[in-house]
């Protein structure tokens, strides 16, 4: 992560996906 953007929105997508798979 470079650190140019303060946590963009595209970062929450994979995180939510991983959480869903974990709760699966």
N, CA, C and O of each residue as an XYZ file, in Angstrom:
96
protein
N       0.830     -1.201      0.000
C       0.000      0.000      0.000
C       0.871      1.260      0.000
O       1.721      1.440      0.872
N       0.653      2.103     -0.961
C       1.453      3.326     -1.069
C       1.069      4.318      0.025
O       1.934      4.855      0.717
N      -0.220      4.557      0.176
C      -0.676      5.489      1.207
C      -1.129      6.808      0.608
O      -1.189      7.827      1.295
N      -1.452      6.780     -0.698
C      -1.898      8.011     -1.356
C      -3.356      8.307     -0.985
O      -3.727      9.459     -0.760
N      -4.174      7.250     -0.924
C      -5.591      7.453     -0.602
C      -5.891      6.949      0.818
O      -5.355      5.919      1.228
N      -6.719      7.644      1.553
C      -7.097      7.242      2.919
C      -8.102      6.084      2.908
O      -9.286      6.261      3.196
N      -7.605      4.921      2.575
C      -8.444      3.719      2.524
C      -9.616      3.913      1.566
O     -10.711      4.289      1.982
N      -9.375      3.650      0.265
C     -10.435      3.788     -0.744
C     -11.590      2.820     -0.505
O     -11.554      2.012      0.423
N     -12.614      2.911     -1.353
C     -13.800      2.066     -1.164
C     -13.570      0.650     -1.692
O     -14.199     -0.301     -1.230
N     -12.665      0.518     -2.663
C     -12.436     -0.812     -3.255
C     -11.740     -1.747     -2.274
O     -11.599     -2.939     -2.546
N     -11.299     -1.209     -1.121
C     -10.613     -2.058     -0.140
C     -11.627     -2.776      0.739
O     -11.334     -3.843      1.279
N     -12.824     -2.197      0.886
C     -13.843     -2.807      1.740
C     -14.534     -3.977      1.055
O     -15.128     -4.831      1.713
N     -14.451     -4.011     -0.279
C     -15.124     -5.085     -1.021
C     -14.498     -6.443     -0.732
O     -15.203     -7.353     -0.298
N     -13.180     -6.613     -0.961
C     -12.538     -7.908     -0.700
C     -12.596     -8.292      0.766
O     -12.680     -9.475      1.095
N     -12.553     -7.304      1.648
C     -12.607     -7.593      3.089
C     -13.954     -8.205      3.455
O     -14.020     -9.194      4.185
N     -15.027     -7.607      2.940
C     -16.365     -8.129      3.222
C     -16.525     -9.518      2.623
O     -17.171    -10.387      3.208
N     -15.931     -9.718      1.450
C     -16.020    -11.020      0.787
C     -15.330    -12.093      1.618
O     -15.844    -13.199      1.786
N     -14.137    -11.738      2.141
C     -13.389    -12.683      2.972
C     -14.156    -12.986      4.256
O     -14.177    -14.124      4.723
N     -14.781    -11.961      4.816
C     -15.557    -12.162      6.046
C     -16.716    -13.101      5.785
O     -17.007    -13.984      6.591
N     -17.387    -12.905      4.638
C     -18.522    -13.770      4.294
C     -18.060    -15.208      4.138
O     -18.728    -16.136      4.595
N     -16.913    -15.392      3.492
C     -16.385    -16.746      3.289
C     -15.998    -17.360      4.628
O     -16.146    -18.566      4.825
N     -15.504    -16.538      5.548
C     -15.099    -17.041      6.869
C     -16.328    -17.467      7.671
O     -16.318    -18.482      8.366
N     -17.400    -16.652      7.553
C     -18.625    -16.971      8.285
C     -19.379    -18.113      7.613
O     -20.313    -18.687      8.174
N     -18.938    -18.426      6.380
C     -19.587    -19.520      5.662
C     -19.390    -20.803      6.452
O     -19.856    -21.863      6.035
